[in-house]
Amino acid sequence: MAPRLALLGPALTLLGALYAADSPLYPIRSGRQFGFIDRTGQDVIPPRFDRVNEFQEGLAVVWIGSQAGYIDVTGNLVIQPQYST
């Protein structure tokens, strides 16, 4: 497990209770950017977003700057960031 994820190991169990059971990915932060890991702690979507929400029904809201869009579980933007918050 990478050093930045070492502290998250025990927390993943707690995160499971907080996120929907169908959510396969968990948000992580590396520096000022956010990405997602799976239940084993492996990077799935590298940190590249300024802010993220958890996945629901296969999509997550992500922010690049002040613009929000949606990604799928592979990290592909399915709705380009265009909504200001």
N, C-alpha and C positions, 0 to 999 in steps of 0.2 A: 504494500500500500504506500502510495506517495506520502511524503511528510505532511503536506497540507491536508491530506485526507485522514491522517492518523487520528486526529481528534474527532473526526466524524464517525469513526467506526461504531462506538457505543451509541452515538446519537441516531444512527440509522434505524435502530430498533424503535426508538421513540418517534422518529419521523413516520414510520409505518402506520402508527396510530393516528397521526395528524392528517395524512394525505389519503385520498381515496384509494381503496384497495385495487382499483383498476389502473392506478397511476404507476407506470413502470419506471419512471425517472424522478430523481430528486434534485432540486436546485442546489448548486454550490457557488461559492464566490472565490475567485482567485484574483487578488489585487482589487481592482475596481470593476472587474467584469464578471458576469454570471454565465454559467453553463449548466449542464445536467450530468449526473452520474446514475448508474443503475444500482440495483440492490446489493451488488457485490462491491461497490465502490469504484468501479471502472468508469473512466470518462466515456461518455457516449456523445455528448454535444459539447465541444470545447468552449470554455468561457469566451464569449465575444459580444455579449449583450450588456446594456447598461442597467437593466432591471428585467426581472422575469416573474411570472406567476406559475403556479403548478399546472401540470397537465390535467385536463378534463376532457373526456371523450376524444382522446388522441390529439388534442391541440393545446398549445400554451400561448398566452399573450407574452410578447417580448417587446422591450423598448430599445431602440437605437436612438440615442439622444432623447428628444421629447416626443418622438413618433412611435406609436404602438402598431404592431402587426401580430401575425400568428405564425407559429412554426408547428411542424408535425414531429413525431417521435424520432425522426432521422435528422432533424435540425434544418430541414428545408423550409424556407419561407413560403407558406401557402397563401398568405395575404401580406403583401409588402407593407412595411411600416409607413403609415400615411395618416394615422389618427393622432392628433395632438392631445396631450393630457394636461 
